[in-house]
Amino acid sequence: MSVTETYKQENSIFPKVEKNQILERISKADNITITGHRNPDCDCICSGLALSLLIKNIFNKDCTVVNTDKIQRDLKNILFVDRVIFEVNENNLPKKDVLIILDSGDIERIGWIADITDKYNEVIFIDHHKVRNIKGVTMFYDDIKAGATCEIIVDIFQDYLEKFDSTIATLLYSGICTDTGSFIFSNTTERTLLYGSKLMSIGIIQENLGNIVRKRYTKNDVAALMEIYRRMVIDYDNKIGYICLEDTICGTSIKELGVSASDTLIQMEDVLIGFIIHEGDDNFRVSIRSRCSKDIREVAESFGGGGHPKASGFSVLKKDYTKEKLIEEINNKLVNLLCS
């Protein structure tokens, strides 16, 4: 695809570049910072760390991986995760030359760094989501057929497989594995499996992979899981369920728990589509999950959000919605979606 090809989005026009152009720009960078979305998942962090290691191996350039949010407990077993600067601020943010944004869908999802993109000489945006807002981005590359951003990293660097080692392979495989539900979600393609096979042939550290993919529950996790089940509200006729949560469950921060409310809800036999409402100080953050053929991204987009056909989300301000009004509106839109 030519660099002259443009994509229209929310009254803006931006060019989609080719993979070799990204590699060329990286090779000329003086300083590289890599970041991803707030509330990061395994694919977000693993793609950033793997990219930083590849850039070091290929171009002999140091990169810094940062995130504006706190580290969650289920990320602490990721290889080299201690190299990520979480809750980054202006004091520990590296010098500003090239900024690479991964796995974010919307530039606002990276937090306060979105407000200073004009301070960078280049802002490269790489994603597998249907992208909404990339204001300030100078180079854009997406592949919505990819099962994970880690899969895109493999694709971009596939001519440099000799530069991959077991750490890089494990990071990329972990991101692909978690984002595809261990290769069973509908975003798994022939290429996903092919790249997984190539990474496996390089050498996966199986013990580390197991610690990332398998759930290990503490007493706090079990207490939270019981509370999640207690709070579930299920519409058995329409097979829609929801849970309302605060930032803590049974006195423990959600970020310190190893259980996922959205995963737990969607595993219920009588729930085809589930949504979680996280109540903050001034907003509601909503995540929607599906195990049916309907594209729930349409509902998320109607609230200004986005994501994937089976995993999407959005946030709204409390000044615009009460919790009851929000639940009713989401539920009505999901019912209409299921009936369409």
Rosetta silent file (secondary structure, phi, psi, omega in degrees, C-alpha in Angstrom):
SEQUENCE: MSVTETYKQENSIFPKVEKNQILERISKADNITITGHRNPDCDCICSGLALSLLIKNIFNKDCTVVNTDKIQRDLKNILFVDRVIFEVNENNLPKKDVLIILDSGDIERIGWIADITDKYNEVIFIDHHKVRNIKGVTMFYDDIKAGATCEIIVDIFQDYLEKFDSTIATLLYSGICTDTGSFIFSNTTERTLLYGSKLMSIGIIQENLGNIVRKRYTKNDVAALMEIYRRMVIDYDNKIGYICLEDTICGTSIKELGVSASDTLIQMEDVLIGFIIHEGDDNFRVSIRSRCSKDIREVAESFGGGGHPKASGFSVLKKDYTKEKLIEEINNKLVNLLCS
SCORE:     score description
SCORE:     0.000 S_00000001
   1 L     0.000  132.369 -175.876    0.000    0.000    0.000 S_00000001
   2 L   -74.695  149.766  177.603    1.407    3.369   -1.003 S_00000001
   3 L   -63.738  -20.497 -179.060    2.193    6.057    1.523 S_00000001
   4 L   -77.572  -13.256  176.697   -0.014    8.350   -0.534 S_00000001
   5 L   -65.965  135.896 -177.383   -3.064    6.281    0.371 S_00000001
   6 E  -122.845  155.670  179.267   -5.073    8.158    2.953 S_00000001
   7 E  -121.691  127.092  177.367   -7.660    7.246    5.497 S_00000001
   8 E   -90.035  134.820 -177.950  -10.457    9.620    6.474 S_00000001
   9 E  -156.824  117.204  177.441  -11.418    9.566   10.098 S_00000001
  10 L    46.315   54.119  175.903  -13.456   12.017   12.134 S_00000001
  11 L    66.434   16.137  175.515  -12.735   14.937    9.785 S_00000001
  12 E  -122.755  154.716  177.929   -9.002   14.216    9.660 S_00000001
  13 E  -123.991  130.271 -178.881   -6.886   12.690    6.919 S_00000001
  14 E  -141.290  146.134 -177.587   -3.765   10.721    7.691 S_00000001
  15 E   -84.176  143.400  171.189   -1.406    8.581    5.610 S_00000001
  16 E   -97.665  124.429 -176.979   -0.862    4.900    6.161 S_00000001
  17 L   -93.507  171.204  177.863    2.803    4.069    5.749 S_00000001
  18 L   -96.338  162.268 -175.846    4.473    0.826    4.739 S_00000001
  19 H   -59.172  -40.845 -177.588    6.437   -1.444    7.047 S_00000001
  20 H   -66.005  -27.106  177.765    9.796   -0.580    5.506 S_00000001
  21 H   -70.069  -36.360  176.264    9.170    3.115    6.145 S_00000001
  22 H   -64.134  -45.850 -179.956    8.704    2.421    9.853 S_00000001
  23 H   -61.972  -40.664  179.760   11.950    0.445    9.936 S_00000001
  24 H   -64.761  -41.995 -179.294   13.790    3.187    8.088 S_00000001
  25 H   -67.223  -40.153  177.777   12.566    5.894   10.467 S_00000001
  26 H   -61.698  -39.270 -177.980   13.481    3.813   13.499 S_00000001
  27 H   -64.234  -22.756 -178.072   16.975    3.287   12.103 S_00000001
  28 L   -99.666   -1.799 -175.045   17.485    7.063   11.987 S_00000001
  29 L   -71.623  142.876  174.148   16.045    7.853   15.434 S_00000001
  30 L   -87.158  -32.700 -177.345   18.199    9.461   18.102 S_00000001
  31 L  -151.279  134.151 -175.356   15.883    8.499   20.925 S_00000001
  32 E  -126.783  126.459  173.831   12.880    6.157   20.983 S_00000001
  33 E  -115.314  133.632 -179.749   10.064    6.001   23.526 S_00000001
  34 E  -117.060  131.806  178.353    7.455    3.236   23.302 S_00000001
  35 E  -140.746  172.116  178.160    4.089    3.445   25.015 S_00000001
  36 E  -149.266 -166.940 -172.721    0.614    1.901   24.929 S_00000001
  37 L   -74.391  154.689  172.321   -2.852    2.272   26.361 S_00000001
  38 L   -62.936  161.134 -173.819   -3.768    2.859   29.989 S_00000001
  39 L    52.350   53.782 -170.853   -4.936   -0.200   31.910 S_00000001
  40 L   -67.083  146.782  174.638   -2.449   -2.172   29.783 S_00000001
  41 L  -105.935 -174.717 -176.060   -2.898   -5.842   29.003 S_00000001
  42 H   -62.604  -43.773 -179.380   -0.334   -8.481   28.111 S_00000001
  43 H   -60.544  -41.066 -179.526   -0.340   -7.706   24.373 S_00000001
  44 H   -61.364  -51.287 -176.696    0.263   -4.015   25.060 S_00000001
  45 H   -73.815  -42.355 -178.305    3.254   -4.542   27.368 S_00000001
  46 H   -65.995  -39.066  178.361    4.734   -7.552   25.553 S_00000001
  47 H   -65.009  -38.548  179.007    4.635   -5.848   22.154 S_00000001
  48 H   -66.410  -45.341 -179.932    6.398   -2.808   23.608 S_00000001
  49 H   -66.565  -43.978  179.605    9.116   -4.825   25.328 S_00000001
  50 H   -63.085  -41.637  178.223    9.668   -7.099   22.318 S_00000001
  51 H   -61.380  -42.289 -179.430    9.859   -4.091   19.997 S_00000001
  52 H   -63.306  -39.095  179.735   12.441   -2.420   22.236 S_00000001
  53 H   -70.328  -38.483  177.508   14.603   -5.569   22.241 S_00000001
  54 H   -64.721  -42.732  178.968   14.347   -5.979   18.463 S_00000001
  55 H   -62.187  -38.390  177.284   15.354   -2.368   17.882 S_00000001
  56 H   -65.405  -45.599 -177.137   18.364   -2.930   20.146 S_00000001
  57 H   -68.677  -35.793 -174.284   19.355   -6.154   18.359 S_00000001
  58 H   -90.675  -45.814 -173.446   18.879   -4.810   14.826 S_00000001
  59 H  -109.002   -2.001 -178.547   19.752   -1.117   15.018 S_00000001
  60 L    55.803   42.412  179.311   21.765   -1.038   18.254 S_00000001
  61 L  -119.691  136.188  177.858   19.492    1.667   19.623 S_00000001
  62 L   -82.424  139.827  177.269   18.189    1.850   23.168 S_00000001
  63 E  -123.938  154.074  174.844   14.453    2.292   23.697 S_00000001
  64 E  -118.746  126.671  178.666   12.450    3.144   26.777 S_00000001
  65 E   -99.248  126.183 -176.774    9.055    1.512   27.343 S_00000001
  66 E  -131.443  161.653  173.128    6.666    3.609   29.420 S_00000001
  67 E  -150.958  140.394 -177.211    3.043    3.612   30.515 S_00000001
  68 L   -80.885   -6.215 -176.999    1.055    6.309   32.272 S_00000001
  69 L  -105.131  174.743  176.877   -0.894    3.775   34.350 S_00000001
  70 L   -77.910  156.695  173.759   -0.039    1.461   37.246 S_00000001
  71 L   -77.493  138.194  176.362    1.170   -2.084   36.698 S_00000001
  72 L   -93.461  155.945 -174.771   -1.482   -4.739   37.222 S_00000001
  73 H   -60.787  -36.985 -175.627   -0.745   -7.933   39.096 S_00000001
  74 H   -74.283    0.320  176.070   -1.324  -10.199   36.116 S_00000001
  75 H  -100.493   -8.395 -169.891    1.515   -8.430   34.237 S_00000001
  76 L   -71.923  -12.668  177.328    4.174   -8.984   36.878 S_00000001
  77 L   -93.283   -1.466  178.942    5.316  -12.331   35.439 S_00000001
  78 L   -67.406  136.849  178.411    6.120  -10.859   32.015 S_00000001
  79 L   -57.917  133.914  175.466    9.796  -11.095   31.127 S_00000001
  80 L    62.831   17.899 -178.483   11.698   -7.816   31.673 S_00000001
  81 H   -63.548  -21.155  178.144    8.539   -6.057   32.877 S_00000001
  82 H   -68.715  -10.722  177.337   10.734   -4.295   35.438 S_00000001
  83 H   -84.257  -11.778  178.664   12.202   -2.330   32.531 S_00000001
  84 L   -81.093  132.591  174.672    8.865   -0.622   31.892 S_00000001
  85 E   -89.443  100.333  176.348    8.436    2.769   33.553 S_00000001
  86 E   -84.281  157.771 -176.909    4.876    2.642   34.877 S_00000001
  87 L    50.402   44.361 -177.938    3.114    5.813   36.069 S_00000001
  88 L   -62.061  146.267  176.817    5.618    7.746   33.971 S_00000001
  89 L  -133.959  178.847 -177.290    5.850   11.501   34.521 S_00000001
  90 L   -60.885  -27.973 -177.101    7.695   14.428   32.972 S_00000001
  91 L   -72.842  -32.409 -179.868   10.648   13.873   35.295 S_00000001
  92 L  -113.180    9.375  174.377   11.405   10.326   34.110 S_00000001
  93 L   -74.845  132.164 -178.083   10.103   10.566   30.541 S_00000001
  94 L   -64.860  172.118  176.674   13.022   10.161   28.070 S_00000001
  95 L   -58.952  150.323 -170.734   14.150   12.811   25.617 S_00000001
  96 L   -99.816  103.507  171.120   11.615   13.465   22.895 S_00000001
  97 L  -125.304  -76.819  178.843   12.549   12.350   19.379 S_00000001
  98 E  -111.460  129.459  175.669   10.498    9.365   18.175 S_00000001
  99 E  -113.338  125.832  176.848    7.388    8.171   20.034 S_00000001
 100 E  -111.513  123.170 -178.447    5.912    4.773   19.116 S_00000001
 101 E  -109.277  125.938 -176.141    2.354    4.114   20.280 S_00000001
 102 E  -118.271  141.308  162.738    1.138    0.508   20.319 S_00000001
 103 L    62.149   34.112 -170.448   -2.223   -1.231   20.729 S_00000001
 104 L  -111.112  -22.972  177.191   -4.242    1.843   21.669 S_00000001
 105 L    72.207  -41.153 -178.988   -7.059    2.312   19.140 S_00000001
 106 L  -144.759  128.917 -174.675   -7.422    5.946   20.186 S_00000001
 107 H   -60.935  -25.470  179.139   -4.524    8.207   21.067 S_00000001
 108 H   -65.590  -19.802 -177.854   -6.400    9.502   24.108 S_00000001
 109 H   -72.060  -11.453 -179.292   -6.060    6.021   25.643 S_00000001
 110 H   -85.380   -2.624  178.636   -2.340    6.536   26.275 S_00000001
 111 H    88.846 -151.926 -170.558   -3.046    9.139   28.959 S_00000001
 112 H   -65.159  -19.837  178.625   -1.371   12.518   29.406 S_00000001
 113 H   -62.690  -25.115  177.850    1.360   11.809   26.822 S_00000001
 114 H   -60.375  -23.350 -178.137   -1.336   12.348   24.169 S_00000001
 115 H   -83.506   -8.630 -176.894   -1.220   16.050   25.072 S_00000001
 116 H  -123.304   21.395 -179.721    2.487   16.432   24.231 S_00000001
 117 H   -61.470  -25.544  179.439    2.803   14.544   20.931 S_00000001
 118 H   -69.360   -9.637  178.595    3.718   17.851   19.264 S_00000001
 119 H   -83.579  -10.522 -178.490    6.970   17.772   21.243 S_00000001
 120 L   -97.549  148.214  177.459    8.160   14.719   19.269 S_00000001
 121 L   -74.884  -26.869  178.138    9.799   14.782   15.843 S_00000001
 122 E  -148.291  137.846  176.246    7.894   11.638   14.848 S_00000001
 123 E  -125.692  109.662 -176.143    4.872    9.869   16.304 S_00000001
 124 E  -103.120  126.710 -175.985    4.418    6.334   14.971 S_00000001
 125 E  -116.163  117.685 -178.356    1.100    4.601   15.666 S_00000001
 126 E  -122.664  128.529 -172.113    0.913    0.797   15.232 S_00000001
 127 E  -156.347  159.734  172.775   -2.307   -1.054   15.985 S_00000001
 128 L  -117.435    7.006  175.069   -4.632   -3.982   15.283 S_00000001
 129 L   -88.220  165.044  166.221   -7.790   -2.150   16.422 S_00000001
 130 L   -76.272  107.867 -169.226  -10.180   -0.189   14.265 S_00000001
 131 L   -78.939  140.340 -179.927   -8.576    3.170   14.998 S_00000001
 132 L  -104.353  -64.316 -172.034  -10.679    6.226   15.869 S_00000001
 133 L  -125.449  118.936  176.493   -8.567    9.222   16.844 S_00000001
 134 L  -129.780   44.502  177.700   -4.857    9.599   16.130 S_00000001
 135 L   -57.293  130.223  179.342   -4.480   13.346   16.353 S_00000001
 136 L    93.501   -7.626 -179.974   -0.804   14.288   16.348 S_00000001
 137 L   -78.758  138.269 -179.915    0.341   11.043   14.697 S_00000001
 138 L  -107.513  -23.592  176.507    2.794   11.431   11.802 S_00000001
 139 E  -135.370  126.250 -173.654    3.167    7.776   10.741 S_00000001
 140 E  -125.146  130.914  175.424    0.273    5.329   10.935 S_00000001
 141 E  -141.208  122.824  176.729    0.240    1.567   10.404 S_00000001
 142 E  -132.991  157.504  177.006   -2.651   -0.740   11.250 S_00000001
 143 L  -148.655   90.228 -173.900   -3.623   -4.310   10.495 S_00000001
 144 L   -73.496   -7.498  175.467   -7.080   -5.074   11.830 S_00000001
 145 L   -85.508  -11.265  179.284   -6.804   -8.685   10.644 S_00000001
 146 L   -72.402  140.837 -179.965   -3.982   -9.304   13.096 S_00000001
 147 L   -73.790  -18.623 -177.659   -4.956  -11.208   16.235 S_00000001
 148 L  -162.363  160.272  174.499   -2.718   -9.028   18.390 S_00000001
 149 H   -64.694  -32.813  176.093   -0.281   -6.129   18.175 S_00000001
 150 H   -59.141  -34.607  177.189    2.447   -8.676   18.919 S_00000001
 151 H   -64.937  -37.767  177.771    1.474  -10.391   15.661 S_00000001
 152 H   -65.130  -40.075  178.702    2.042   -7.104   13.813 S_00000001
 153 H   -60.612  -42.668  176.060    5.498   -6.775   15.388 S_00000001
 154 H   -59.698  -43.844 -177.495    6.384  -10.246   14.067 S_00000001
 155 H   -63.379  -44.708 -178.913    5.087   -9.235   10.640 S_00000001
 156 H   -63.416  -36.942 -174.139    7.053   -5.985   10.518 S_00000001
 157 L  -105.724   20.181 -174.793   10.292   -7.717   11.556 S_00000001
 158 H   -65.336  -20.639  176.579    9.823  -11.054    9.776 S_00000001
 159 H   -80.868   -2.184 -178.580   12.919  -10.413    7.618 S_00000001
 160 H  -120.547   32.809 -175.985   14.994  -10.230   10.800 S_00000001
 161 H   -59.672  -25.871  178.713   14.049  -13.527   12.434 S_00000001
 162 H   -68.094  -15.444  178.397   17.720  -14.265   13.046 S_00000001
 163 H   -90.257   -5.956  176.893   17.671  -11.310   15.471 S_00000001
 164 L   -79.058  143.462  171.720   14.906  -12.884   17.558 S_00000001
 165 L  -125.023 -176.502 -175.395   15.914  -14.745   20.712 S_00000001
 166 H   -64.522  -31.976  178.445   13.951  -16.808   23.234 S_00000001
 167 H   -67.228  -48.308  178.944   13.045  -13.730   25.296 S_00000001
 168 H   -62.106  -44.207 -179.522   11.643  -11.854   22.297 S_00000001
 169 H   -61.908  -41.383 -179.944    9.857  -14.983   21.064 S_00000001
 170 H   -66.034  -43.304  177.953    8.315  -15.593   24.486 S_00000001
 171 H   -59.145  -49.293 -177.110    7.123  -11.992   24.806 S_00000001
 172 H   -67.141  -40.966  178.697    5.506  -11.994   21.359 S_00000001
 173 H   -64.179  -38.897  179.310    3.981  -15.446   21.787 S_00000001
 174 H   -62.425  -44.369  179.427    2.547  -14.418   25.179 S_00000001
 175 H   -64.195  -42.765  178.913    0.862  -11.340   23.681 S_00000001
 176 H   -66.318  -43.655 -177.267   -0.585  -13.304   20.778 S_00000001
 177 H   -61.769  -45.711 -176.935   -1.686  -16.164   23.023 S_00000001
 178 H   -71.933  -37.093 -177.749   -3.531  -13.957   25.523 S_00000001
 179 H   -76.172  -17.603  178.027   -5.197  -11.723   22.921 S_00000001
 180 L  -105.997    9.901 -179.024   -6.500  -14.716   20.946 S_00000001
 181 L    61.605   45.709 -176.279   -7.660  -16.681   23.982 S_00000001
 182 L    58.885   41.391  172.992   -4.928  -19.284   23.448 S_00000001
 183 L    69.959   29.894  177.158   -5.726  -19.339   19.715 S_00000001
 184 L  -117.918  -14.629  178.478   -9.463  -20.055   20.022 S_00000001
 185 L   -70.609  162.917 -176.274  -10.996  -16.580   19.562 S_00000001
 186 L   -69.734  -11.585  177.495  -12.333  -15.596   16.146 S_00000001
 187 L   -82.611    0.446  175.986   -9.403  -13.193   15.608 S_00000001
 188 L   -78.389  126.044  179.716   -7.115  -16.225   15.196 S_00000001
 189 L  -122.306  176.382  176.179   -6.105  -16.648   11.543 S_00000001
 190 H   -59.097  -39.756  179.951   -3.823  -18.911    9.543 S_00000001
 191 H   -66.906  -37.799  177.026   -1.134  -16.237    9.770 S_00000001
 192 H   -55.760  -47.932 -179.694   -1.559  -16.042   13.555 S_00000001
 193 H   -67.351  -37.311  178.887   -0.833  -19.755   13.829 S_00000001
 194 H   -62.553  -46.502  179.630    2.031  -19.511   11.334 S_00000001
 195 H   -68.013  -35.791  175.139    3.740  -16.754   13.317 S_00000001
 196 H   -60.782  -40.248  178.265    3.096  -18.628   16.545 S_00000001
 197 H   -64.926  -41.352  178.933    4.838  -21.621   15.003 S_00000001
 198 H   -63.868  -41.000  178.338    7.818  -19.505   13.936 S_00000001
 199 H   -66.207  -38.698  178.423    8.142  -18.096   17.445 S_00000001
 200 H   -63.323  -37.453 -179.709    7.894  -21.591   18.897 S_00000001
 201 H   -69.141  -28.129  176.133   10.711  -22.747   16.608 S_00000001
 202 H   -69.427  -38.178  177.644   12.902  -19.894   17.893 S_00000001
 203 L   127.613  106.412  178.244   12.300  -21.089   21.426 S_00000001
 204 L   -97.180  135.632  174.669    9.546  -20.247   23.908 S_00000001
 205 L   -81.402   94.734 -169.646   10.309  -20.219   27.627 S_00000001
 206 H   -60.230  -38.351 -178.706    7.399  -22.472   28.546 S_00000001
 207 H   -61.860  -41.868  179.198    7.568  -21.879   32.306 S_00000001
 208 H   -67.402  -42.575  178.754    7.222  -18.137   31.830 S_00000001
 209 H   -58.461  -43.694 -179.827    4.412  -18.543   29.316 S_00000001
 210 H   -62.556  -37.696  179.946    2.518  -20.756   31.776 S_00000001
 211 H   -69.416  -23.499  178.970    2.854  -18.190   34.552 S_00000001
 212 H   -86.012  -43.829 -172.911    1.348  -15.519   32.287 S_00000001
 213 H   -80.380  -40.559 -178.007   -1.485  -17.485   30.696 S_00000001
 214 L   -80.060  142.995  178.179   -2.616  -19.595   33.664 S_00000001
 215 L   -85.830  134.938  174.300   -4.532  -17.972   36.482 S_00000001
 216 L  -122.130  117.939 -172.182   -3.194  -18.297   40.019 S_00000001
 217 L   -99.865  138.396  171.729   -5.682  -17.221   42.687 S_00000001
 218 L   -98.917  177.457  176.239   -4.991  -15.783   46.132 S_00000001
 219 H   -61.439  -37.169  178.105   -7.475  -15.543   48.998 S_00000001
 220 H   -65.660  -36.143  177.810   -8.241  -11.976   47.879 S_00000001
 221 H   -63.573  -44.988 -178.873   -8.933  -13.242   44.367 S_00000001
 222 H   -63.136  -41.966  178.078  -11.382  -15.838   45.648 S_00000001
 223 H   -62.518  -42.161  179.247  -13.175  -13.240   47.787 S_00000001
 224 H   -65.446  -40.053 -179.935  -13.389  -10.907   44.772 S_00000001
 225 H   -62.730  -40.951  177.560  -14.642  -13.720   42.559 S_00000001
 226 H   -63.685  -38.868  178.914  -17.448  -14.485   45.017 S_00000001
 227 H   -68.678  -36.524  176.985  -18.387  -10.794   45.071 S_00000001
 228 H   -61.805  -46.004  177.873  -18.384  -10.663   41.263 S_00000001
 229 H   -62.415  -37.859 -178.503  -20.799  -13.596   41.129 S_00000001
 230 H   -65.721  -35.088 -176.123  -22.959  -11.942   43.791 S_00000001
 231 H   -86.661   -8.502 -178.270  -23.217   -8.697   41.810 S_00000001
 232 L   -59.751  135.228  172.468  -24.027  -10.262   38.443 S_00000001
 233 E  -119.932  120.706 -174.918  -27.315   -9.192   36.898 S_00000001
 234 E  -122.096  127.900  172.303  -28.443  -11.486   34.068 S_00000001
 235 E   -90.837   98.062 -173.110  -31.295  -11.002   31.622 S_00000001
 236 L   -69.391  -24.268  179.198  -31.998  -14.670   30.902 S_00000001
 237 L   -72.175  -44.947 -177.871  -34.427  -13.904   28.056 S_00000001
 238 L   -96.140   -6.733  179.822  -31.971  -11.805   26.049 S_00000001
 239 L    59.448   45.194  175.594  -28.832  -13.488   27.452 S_00000001
 240 E  -119.260  135.072  178.641  -27.236  -10.181   28.454 S_00000001
 241 E  -131.126  156.092  177.185  -25.431   -9.736   31.757 S_00000001
 242 E  -149.469  160.644  175.880  -23.720   -6.894   33.553 S_00000001
 243 E  -139.135  139.174  173.417  -21.781   -6.045   36.705 S_00000001
 244 E  -107.259  128.792 -176.811  -21.157   -2.657   38.334 S_00000001
 245 E  -133.935  156.876  171.060  -17.828   -2.288   40.125 S_00000001
 246 L  -101.084 -170.324 -178.959  -15.724    0.340   41.838 S_00000001
 247 L   -74.022  -12.330  176.429  -11.926    0.557   41.728 S_00000001
 248 E  -127.724  152.224  173.988  -11.724   -1.958   44.581 S_00000001
 249 E  -127.429  123.026 -178.880  -13.450   -5.278   45.259 S_00000001
 250 L    53.130   37.743  175.825  -13.649   -6.484   48.860 S_00000001
 251 L    83.761    0.985 -179.552  -11.060   -3.884   49.809 S_00000001
 252 E  -113.956  134.200  177.920   -8.498   -4.882   47.151 S_00000001
 253 E   -60.002  139.080  178.524   -7.639   -2.752   44.120 S_00000001
 254 H   -55.896  -35.502 -179.114   -8.770   -4.309   40.856 S_00000001
 255 H   -68.055  -16.913  179.271   -5.234   -3.851   39.541 S_00000001
 256 H   -97.900    1.948 -178.650   -3.949   -6.116   42.321 S_00000001
 257 L   -97.804  151.439  178.092   -6.397   -8.916   41.558 S_00000001
 258 L  -101.156   10.968  178.625   -5.816  -11.895   39.318 S_00000001
 259 L  -109.487  149.762  179.134   -9.486  -12.295   38.382 S_00000001
 260 L  -116.038  121.178  179.850  -11.291  -10.618   35.500 S_00000001
 261 H   -64.529  -40.520 -177.751  -14.902   -9.598   35.973 S_00000001
 262 H   -66.991  -42.118  178.267  -15.509   -9.452   32.206 S_00000001
 263 H   -64.891  -40.448 -179.407  -14.034  -12.911   31.602 S_00000001
 264 H   -64.090  -43.054 -178.429  -16.021  -14.349   34.508 S_00000001
 265 H   -65.074  -44.853 -175.019  -19.283  -12.849   33.273 S_00000001
 266 H   -74.260  -12.487  176.541  -18.927  -13.986   29.668 S_00000001
 267 L   -82.065   -8.536  178.488  -18.168  -17.540   30.802 S_00000001
 268 L   -67.547  137.266 -177.292  -21.691  -17.829   32.226 S_00000001
 269 L   -57.500  -35.895 -174.063  -23.840  -20.250   30.245 S_00000001
 270 L   -95.301   16.001 -179.767  -26.733  -17.763   30.035 S_00000001
 271 L  -122.276  114.891  174.087  -24.672  -14.745   28.915 S_00000001
 272 L   -91.306  -36.097  177.122  -23.919  -14.111   25.240 S_00000001
 273 E  -131.969  130.625  178.852  -22.964  -10.472   25.760 S_00000001
 274 E  -128.701  148.336  175.891  -21.745   -9.016   29.039 S_00000001
 275 E  -135.354  145.227  179.815  -20.705   -5.545   30.098 S_00000001
 276 E  -114.935  129.875  175.416  -18.842   -4.230   33.114 S_00000001
 277 E  -107.241  114.372  176.276  -19.335   -0.700   34.430 S_00000001
 278 E   -97.924  119.986 -177.246  -16.351    0.572   36.424 S_00000001
 279 E   -92.597  119.076  174.891  -17.291    3.641   38.427 S_00000001
 280 L  -101.132 -169.504 -179.108  -14.595    6.296   38.834 S_00000001
 281 L   -66.548  -40.395 -175.805  -14.657    9.669   40.553 S_00000001
 282 L  -129.936    4.872 -179.797  -16.049   11.539   37.551 S_00000001
 283 E  -148.296  170.525  170.883  -16.724    8.919   34.911 S_00000001
 284 E  -116.151  128.076  175.316  -17.943    5.420   34.090 S_00000001
 285 E  -105.174  127.108 -173.844  -15.607    3.090   32.171 S_00000001
 286 E  -119.257  129.595  172.145  -17.427    0.336   30.327 S_00000001
 287 E  -117.020  136.756 -178.229  -16.021   -2.857   28.849 S_00000001
 288 E  -120.737  135.815  177.885  -18.189   -5.111   26.681 S_00000001
 289 E  -129.315  149.437 -176.704  -17.476   -8.746   25.827 S_00000001
 290 E  -140.718  150.209  169.383  -19.289  -11.122   23.491 S_00000001
 291 L  -130.563   33.954  174.198  -19.311  -14.763   22.495 S_00000001
 292 L  -126.900 -178.450 -172.903  -21.832  -14.441   19.678 S_00000001
 293 L   -81.954   -8.047 -177.667  -21.605  -13.311   16.053 S_00000001
 294 L   -74.088  145.988 -177.511  -22.855   -9.748   16.651 S_00000001
 295 L   -89.336   96.752 -177.392  -20.347   -6.877   16.399 S_00000001
 296 L   -72.174  -11.643  176.560  -20.433   -5.206   19.820 S_00000001
 297 H   -59.310  -31.220  178.774  -17.976   -2.592   18.602 S_00000001
 298 H   -59.081  -40.874  179.801  -20.989   -0.845   17.064 S_00000001
 299 H   -68.797  -44.467  178.731  -22.430   -0.259   20.539 S_00000001
 300 H   -60.459  -41.546 -179.213  -19.096    0.972   21.927 S_00000001
 301 H   -66.322  -30.180  179.743  -18.695    3.348   18.988 S_00000001
 302 H   -67.433  -18.536  176.052  -22.168    4.784   19.594 S_00000001
 303 L  -102.755    8.677  179.786  -20.816    5.996   22.974 S_00000001
 304 L    90.027   11.921  179.635  -17.590    7.326   21.437 S_00000001
 305 L  -104.535 -151.365 -179.250  -15.531    4.216   22.107 S_00000001
 306 E   178.625 -162.784 -179.993  -14.242    1.351   20.023 S_00000001
 307 E   137.964 -134.772 -177.492  -12.320   -1.898   20.046 S_00000001
 308 L  -116.309  165.015  178.775  -12.971   -5.294   18.481 S_00000001
 309 L   -58.383  -27.741 -178.796  -16.163   -7.088   17.362 S_00000001
 310 L  -115.668   -0.248  179.389  -16.048   -9.262   20.498 S_00000001
 311 E  -152.298  105.985 -176.410  -14.189   -6.994   22.943 S_00000001
 312 E  -139.594  174.636 -179.950  -14.841   -3.254   23.050 S_00000001
 313 E  -167.647  172.104  179.194  -15.193   -0.403   25.492 S_00000001
 314 E  -166.175  172.145  173.700  -15.834    3.264   26.134 S_00000001
 315 E  -137.869  148.731  177.484  -16.097    5.827   28.900 S_00000001
 316 E  -135.102  156.472 -179.557  -18.666    8.517   29.664 S_00000001
 317 E   -84.088  147.071  179.006  -18.756   11.360   32.171 S_00000001
 318 L   -66.226  -25.482  179.100  -20.972   11.199   35.235 S_00000001
 319 L   -68.689  -17.417 -179.549  -22.315   14.644   34.446 S_00000001
 320 L   -99.953  -20.801 -175.352  -23.894   13.122   31.335 S_00000001
 321 L  -141.525  141.428  161.637  -25.152    9.834   32.802 S_00000001
 322 L   -89.409  162.344  179.556  -26.451    8.327   35.970 S_00000001
 323 H   -60.447  -41.401 -178.611  -25.532    4.690   36.471 S_00000001
 324 H   -64.161  -43.027  179.200  -29.155    3.652   35.974 S_00000001
 325 H   -64.155  -40.363 -179.555  -29.498    5.623   32.745 S_00000001
 326 H   -65.159  -45.156  178.176  -26.257    4.177   31.416 S_00000001
 327 H   -58.806  -46.198 -178.914  -27.275    0.596   32.189 S_00000001
 328 H   -61.535  -44.195 -176.708  -30.640    1.102   30.500 S_00000001
 329 H   -68.472  -42.485  177.997  -29.132    2.657   27.379 S_00000001
 330 H   -62.286  -47.312 -177.684  -26.424    0.008   26.997 S_00000001
 331 H   -60.421  -43.773  179.639  -28.915   -2.792   27.541 S_00000001
 332 H   -61.184  -42.081 -179.097  -31.380   -1.360   24.999 S_00000001
 333 H   -68.964  -35.320  177.580  -28.654   -1.061   22.366 S_00000001
 334 H   -70.239  -38.106  176.055  -27.460   -4.595   23.004 S_00000001
 335 H   -62.128  -44.620  177.778  -30.991   -5.963   22.750 S_00000001
 336 H   -62.579  -38.162  178.384  -31.451   -4.139   19.438 S_00000001
 337 H   -63.902  -44.520 -179.187  -28.113   -5.506   18.247 S_00000001
 338 H   -66.224  -28.428 -177.848  -29.081   -9.067   19.104 S_00000001
 339 H   -87.952  -10.350 -176.151  -32.431   -8.652   17.343 S_00000001
 340 L   -78.082    0.000    0.000  -30.944   -7.131   14.190 S_00000001
